[in-house]
């Protein structure tokens, strides 16, 4: 299980604490140090079944300063994925990837339901 986070993010800290308290083993990856590349993002997006906008950190400073709220609708999926691959601060976090499961952001009830169903 791959847990991609930004160590200074309080939501990421909550998610990590939750994983540990539920005895779920994971490999941690700092999104600022090791941003997902285009191919990873494309694969996770396709597996997730989520709208691509869910992969953007819409509350982040960089997202807002780039005025992406207005620009994303005019960009293709490929352009959006390539943009996400340029800077980890644009990517919604934490990300949890396990096989075909891709979770963006930390919503405890969602994580609990999905990870319980998979036997993790």
LUMZA-746248 format. One record per residue (C-alpha): chain; residue in three letters; x negated, y negated, z negated; residue number from 1. Coordinates in pm, whole numbers, always signed. Layout:
N
('A' 'ALA' (X Y Z) NUM)
...
//
This chain:
120
('A' 'UNK' (+0 +0 +0) 1)
('A' 'UNK' (-140 -337 +102) 2)
('A' 'UNK' (-61 -637 -117) 3)
('A' 'UNK' (-150 -964 +53) 4)
('A' 'UNK' (-145 -1264 -175) 5)
('A' 'UNK' (-292 -1597 -267) 6)
('A' 'UNK' (-437 -1551 -618) 7)
('A' 'UNK' (-342 -1904 -729) 8)
('A' 'UNK' (+24 -1858 -628) 9)
('A' 'UNK' (+255 -1805 -927) 10)
('A' 'UNK' (+497 -1593 -723) 11)
('A' 'UNK' (+208 -1370 -615) 12)
('A' 'UNK' (+101 -1335 -979) 13)
('A' 'UNK' (+456 -1230 -1074) 14)
('A' 'UNK' (+461 -975 -792) 15)
('A' 'UNK' (+122 -835 -894) 16)
('A' 'UNK' (+235 -807 -1256) 17)
('A' 'UNK' (+551 -629 -1142) 18)
('A' 'UNK' (+350 -381 -930) 19)
('A' 'UNK' (+122 -307 -1224) 20)
('A' 'UNK' (+407 -271 -1474) 21)
('A' 'UNK' (+572 -21 -1238) 22)
('A' 'UNK' (+248 +175 -1193) 23)
('A' 'UNK' (+238 +109 -821) 24)
('A' 'UNK' (-113 +129 -680) 25)
('A' 'UNK' (-213 -115 -410) 26)
('A' 'UNK' (-505 -270 -228) 27)
('A' 'UNK' (-518 -646 -277) 28)
('A' 'UNK' (-615 -885 -1) 29)
('A' 'UNK' (-659 -1259 -51) 30)
('A' 'UNK' (-472 -1430 +233) 31)
('A' 'UNK' (-691 -1740 +214) 32)
('A' 'UNK' (-1014 -1536 +247) 33)
('A' 'UNK' (-882 -1277 +492) 34)
('A' 'UNK' (-586 -1410 +691) 35)
('A' 'UNK' (-385 -1153 +886) 36)
('A' 'UNK' (-475 -1159 +1253) 37)
('A' 'UNK' (-236 -1174 +1547) 38)
('A' 'UNK' (-217 -795 +1595) 39)
('A' 'UNK' (-144 -730 +1227) 40)
('A' 'UNK' (+123 -999 +1214) 41)
('A' 'UNK' (+286 -873 +1534) 42)
('A' 'UNK' (+294 -515 +1402) 43)
('A' 'UNK' (+436 -618 +1063) 44)
('A' 'UNK' (+693 -846 +1222) 45)
('A' 'UNK' (+813 -568 +1453) 46)
('A' 'UNK' (+830 -314 +1167) 47)
('A' 'UNK' (+1007 -553 +931) 48)
('A' 'UNK' (+1318 -621 +1136) 49)
('A' 'UNK' (+1312 -971 +985) 50)
('A' 'UNK' (+1344 -1300 +1172) 51)
('A' 'UNK' (+998 -1437 +1247) 52)
('A' 'UNK' (+1072 -1749 +1043) 53)
('A' 'UNK' (+1065 -1529 +729) 54)
('A' 'UNK' (+688 -1490 +785) 55)
('A' 'UNK' (+632 -1865 +752) 56)
('A' 'UNK' (+559 -2030 +418) 57)
('A' 'UNK' (+828 -2294 +473) 58)
('A' 'UNK' (+766 -2456 +134) 59)
('A' 'UNK' (+393 -2493 +195) 60)
('A' 'UNK' (+208 -2821 +238) 61)
('A' 'UNK' (+57 -2714 +571) 62)
('A' 'UNK' (+394 -2608 +716) 63)
('A' 'UNK' (+542 -2943 +620) 64)
('A' 'UNK' (+245 -3154 +734) 65)
('A' 'UNK' (+254 -2981 +1075) 66)
('A' 'UNK' (+630 -3051 +1095) 67)
('A' 'UNK' (+692 -2690 +1192) 68)
('A' 'UNK' (+1055 -2699 +1090) 69)
('A' 'UNK' (+1123 -2896 +1407) 70)
('A' 'UNK' (+862 -2730 +1629) 71)
('A' 'UNK' (+921 -2356 +1574) 72)
('A' 'UNK' (+1248 -2344 +1766) 73)
('A' 'UNK' (+1064 -2453 +2081) 74)
('A' 'UNK' (+785 -2197 +2043) 75)
('A' 'UNK' (+783 -1841 +2176) 76)
('A' 'UNK' (+737 -1548 +1936) 77)
('A' 'UNK' (+382 -1505 +2064) 78)
('A' 'UNK' (+302 -1873 +2001) 79)
('A' 'UNK' (+445 -1849 +1650) 80)
('A' 'UNK' (+246 -1533 +1571) 81)
('A' 'UNK' (-73 -1690 +1708) 82)
('A' 'UNK' (-9 -1997 +1492) 83)
('A' 'UNK' (+44 -1781 +1180) 84)
('A' 'UNK' (-287 -1608 +1253) 85)
('A' 'UNK' (-475 -1941 +1237) 86)
('A' 'UNK' (-431 -2005 +863) 87)
('A' 'UNK' (-320 -1790 +571) 88)
('A' 'UNK' (-153 -2087 +409) 89)
('A' 'UNK' (+112 -2078 +684) 90)
('A' 'UNK' (+208 -1720 +599) 91)
('A' 'UNK' (+482 -1639 +349) 92)
('A' 'UNK' (+338 -1458 +53) 93)
('A' 'UNK' (+311 -1221 -104) 94)
('A' 'UNK' (+333 -962 +169) 95)
('A' 'UNK' (+364 -597 +79) 96)
('A' 'UNK' (+300 -343 +353) 97)
('A' 'UNK' (+348 +30 +312) 98)
('A' 'UNK' (+391 +238 +625) 99)
('A' 'UNK' (+698 +101 +800) 100)
('A' 'UNK' (+797 -114 +503) 101)
('A' 'UNK' (+712 -484 +519) 102)
('A' 'UNK' (+828 -717 +241) 103)
('A' 'UNK' (+779 -1094 +257) 104)
('A' 'UNK' (+800 -1305 -55) 105)
('A' 'UNK' (+877 -1156 -395) 106)
('A' 'UNK' (+1234 -1080 -484) 107)
('A' 'UNK' (+1220 -828 -766) 108)
('A' 'UNK' (+1559 -661 -698) 109)
('A' 'UNK' (+1470 -616 -329) 110)
('A' 'UNK' (+1126 -476 -405) 111)
('A' 'UNK' (+1265 -244 -671) 112)
('A' 'UNK' (+1540 -111 -443) 113)
('A' 'UNK' (+1317 -56 -141) 114)
('A' 'UNK' (+1020 +89 -330) 115)
('A' 'UNK' (+1247 +317 -534) 116)
('A' 'UNK' (+1405 +449 -215) 117)
('A' 'UNK' (+1061 +531 -75) 118)
('A' 'UNK' (+951 +707 -391) 119)
('A' 'UNK' (+679 +454 -479) 120)
//
